[in-house]
Amino acid sequence: MSSQPQQRLAFVPREPAADTLADRAYFTLREQIITHRFKPGQPIQEQHLIRDLGLGRTPIREALRRLVTDHLVTVTPSRGTFVRDISVTDVARLGEIRTELEAFTAGLAAERATAEDRESIRTQQIELAETDQVTDAKTLLALYYRSHQHVYEASQNVLLTETLDRYLVLAMRVLYQVLARVPDELGAIVSAHRHVLAAIWNGAAGPASEAAAEHVQLTQARIRDAI
C-alpha cells in the first residue's frame, strides 16, 4: 500500500483503509475544505479539480459524493456544487450532538482501552502538554484530530468511531474558521483534551465522560466568543 496519502494529509494520522484514487481525492479535498483553501459558499469546479489534483473525472465525482454525505459540500441542480456554508445554528446543533456522544465514548474508552490503547494515549498526552510551543493552526488541528481519534478507537466501537469522525471534521472546520487567527485560543482548546485522556488512561469512566463533555462545552464557548 502506498504511503503517499499519509504524507500529504495532515488530518489523517494513519493510512486510509483503501488507497484508491477516490480516497486521495476525498482526503485532499476534505483537508482543503477544513483549512478553508475552499471557503464556505465557494463554488467547486470539477474541471479545476481534475487539473489541480491530476486525477480523472470518476474519482473526483466519487469524492464529491462522499463530501456531500459529510455535510461539507452541497449540490444545487440549477447552480452547481458549492462548499457548504457554516451557520450559527449548525454550530449549536453540532455542539449538542458532540457533547453527548463524546462523553459516552470517553466513558467506554476508559472501560475498554487495551494496553496498546493506553500506551498511545500516554504518548498523545505528552504531545498535548507541549502545545504551548505550537502556533500553526493546521498543526494544532492535526493534534486535535489525533487526540480524539485515540479516544474513539479505545472505545472499541467501529460504528461509533465512524459517526464521531464525521462530526469531528465538521468541528475542525468551524475551529479553523473562527480561531485560526488566534492560535493561543486554539492551543488552549487542544491542550484541554489532555484531561480526557488522563481519565481514560486511569480507567475512570465517570471522570472521563465528564471531562469530555466539559471539553466540548469549552470548545463551543470559545467559538461563540470568537464569532
C-alpha positions in Angstrom: 0.0 0.0 0.0 1.3 3.4 -0.9 2.2 5.8 1.9 1.5 8.9 -0.2 -1.8 9.9 1.4 -0.3 9.7 4.9 2.5 12.1 3.9 0.2 14.6 2.2 -2.8 14.8 4.5 -2.2 16.4 7.9 -5.6 15.3 9.3 -5.2 11.6 8.5 -2.7 10.2 11.0 -2.9 6.7 9.6 -3.4 5.4 6.0 -6.9 5.1 4.7 -8.2 1.5 4.6 -8.1 1.5 0.8 -5.6 3.7 -1.1 -7.7 4.4 -4.2 -7.7 7.4 -6.4 -11.1 8.4 -5.0 -9.6 8.2 -1.4 -6.8 10.5 -2.5 -9.3 13.0 -3.9 -11.6 12.7 -0.9 -9.0 13.2 1.8 -7.2 16.0 -0.1 -10.4 17.9 -0.7 -11.6 17.3 2.8 -8.4 18.9 4.2 -8.7 21.8 1.8 -12.3 22.4 3.0 -11.3 22.2 6.7 -8.5 24.7 6.3 -10.5 26.9 4.1 -8.5 26.5 0.9 -12.0 26.1 -0.3 -14.1 28.7 1.7 -17.7 28.3 2.8 -20.1 29.1 -0.1 -17.3 28.9 -2.7 -18.2 27.1 -5.9 -16.3 23.9 -6.8 -15.4 23.5 -10.4 -14.9 19.9 -11.4 -12.6 20.7 -14.3 -10.4 22.7 -11.9 -10.2 19.8 -9.5 -9.2 17.4 -12.3 -6.4 19.8 -13.3 -5.2 20.7 -9.8 -5.3 17.1 -8.4 -4.2 15.4 -11.5 -7.0 12.9 -11.2 -9.8 11.7 -13.5 -13.4 12.7 -13.5 -14.6 9.5 -11.8 -12.6 9.7 -8.6 -13.3 13.4 -8.3 -17.1 12.8 -8.6 -16.9 9.9 -6.1 -15.0 12.2 -3.6 -17.6 14.9 -4.0 -20.4 12.5 -3.3 -18.7 11.5 -0.1 -18.2 15.1 0.9 -21.9 15.8 0.3 -22.7 13.0 2.7 -20.3 14.5 5.2 -22.2 17.9 5.0 -19.1 19.6 3.7 -20.3 20.1 0.1 -23.8 20.9 -1.3 -25.1 20.4 -4.8 -27.8 22.6 -6.3 -29.0 21.2 -9.6 -29.6 24.6 -11.2 -26.5 26.2 -9.9 -23.7 23.7 -9.3 -21.5 22.4 -6.5 -20.5 24.5 -3.5 -18.7 24.3 -0.2 -21.4 24.1 2.4 -21.9 27.3 4.5 -21.4 27.4 8.2 -24.3 28.8 10.2 -24.6 29.7 13.9 -27.5 27.2 14.1 -25.3 24.4 12.6 -22.6 25.2 15.2 -25.1 25.0 18.1 -26.5 21.7 16.8 -23.1 20.2 16.4 -22.2 21.1 19.9 -25.3 19.4 21.3 -24.5 16.2 19.5 -20.8 16.1 20.3 -21.4 16.8 24.0 -23.4 13.7 24.4 -21.5 11.4 22.0 -18.0 12.5 23.1 -19.0 11.9 26.8 -20.4 8.5 26.1 -17.4 7.5 24.0 -14.9 8.6 26.6 -16.6 6.5 29.2 -16.5 3.5 27.0 -12.8 4.1 26.2 -12.0 4.3 29.9 -13.6 0.9 30.4 -12.4 -0.8 27.3 -9.0 0.6 26.5 -6.4 -2.1 25.8 -2.7 -1.8 26.9 -1.9 -0.7 23.4 -4.6 2.0 23.6 -3.3 3.3 26.9 0.2 3.5 25.5 -1.0 5.5 22.5 -3.0 7.8 24.9 0.1 8.3 27.1 2.1 9.4 24.0 -0.7 11.7 23.0 -0.8 13.3 26.4 2.9 14.2 26.1 2.2 15.8 22.7 -0.7 17.8 24.1 1.4 19.0 27.0 3.7 20.8 24.5 1.0 22.7 22.6 2.1 26.0 24.1 5.0 25.8 21.8 2.8 25.4 18.7 1.4 28.4 16.8 0.4 26.9 13.5 -3.3 26.3 13.2 -3.0 23.3 10.9 -0.6 21.6 13.2 -2.8 22.3 16.2 -5.8 20.8 14.3 -3.8 17.7 13.4 -3.1 17.3 17.2 -6.8 17.9 17.9 -7.8 15.2 15.4 -5.3 12.6 16.6 -6.1 13.0 20.3 -9.8 12.5 19.6 -9.2 9.5 17.3 -7.3 7.8 20.1 -10.3 8.1 22.3 -12.7 6.8 19.6 -10.5 3.8 18.8 -10.2 2.9 22.5 -14.0 2.7 22.8 -13.8 -0.5 20.6 -16.9 0.5 18.7 -16.3 1.0 15.0 -19.8 2.4 14.2 -19.4 5.0 17.0 -15.9 5.9 15.7 -17.2 6.4 12.1 -20.0 8.6 13.3 -17.9 10.7 15.6 -15.2 11.2 13.0 -17.7 13.0 10.7 -18.8 15.3 13.5 -15.1 15.9 14.4 -14.3 17.0 10.9 -17.2 19.5 11.0 -15.9 20.8 14.3 -12.4 21.2 13.0 -13.7 23.3 10.0 -15.5 25.6 12.4 -12.5 25.9 14.7 -10.2 26.8 11.8 -12.6 29.5 10.6 -13.1 31.3 13.9 -9.8 30.6 15.7 -7.0 30.2 13.2 -6.1 33.9 13.7 -6.0 33.3 17.5 -3.6 30.4 17.9 -3.4 30.8 21.7 -7.2 30.2 21.9 -6.9 27.2 19.6 -3.9 25.9 21.5 -5.8 26.1 24.8 -8.7 24.1 23.4 -6.4 21.4 22.0 -4.4 21.2 25.2 -7.5 20.8 27.4 -8.2 17.5 25.8 -5.4 16.0 27.9 -7.8 15.9 30.9 -10.0 13.5 28.9 -7.0 11.3 28.0 -5.8 11.3 31.6 -9.1 10.0 32.9 -9.2 7.3 30.2 -5.7 6.2 31.0 -6.6 5.8 34.6 -9.7 3.8 33.7 -12.1 6.2 35.3 -15.2 6.1 33.2 -17.2 8.7 35.1 -14.5 11.4 35.2 -13.7 10.6 31.5 -17.3 11.3 30.4 -17.4 14.5 32.5 -14.1 15.7 31.1 -15.2 15.0 27.5 -18.5 16.9 27.9 -16.6 19.8 29.5 -14.1 19.8 26.7 -16.8 20.1 24.0 -18.6 22.8 26.0 -15.3 24.7 26.3 -14.8 24.5 22.6 -18.3 25.7 22.0 -17.8 28.7 24.4 -14.6 29.7 22.7 -16.3 29.5 19.3 -19.2 31.6 20.4 -16.8 34.2 21.8 -14.9 34.3 18.5 -17.9 34.5 16.2 
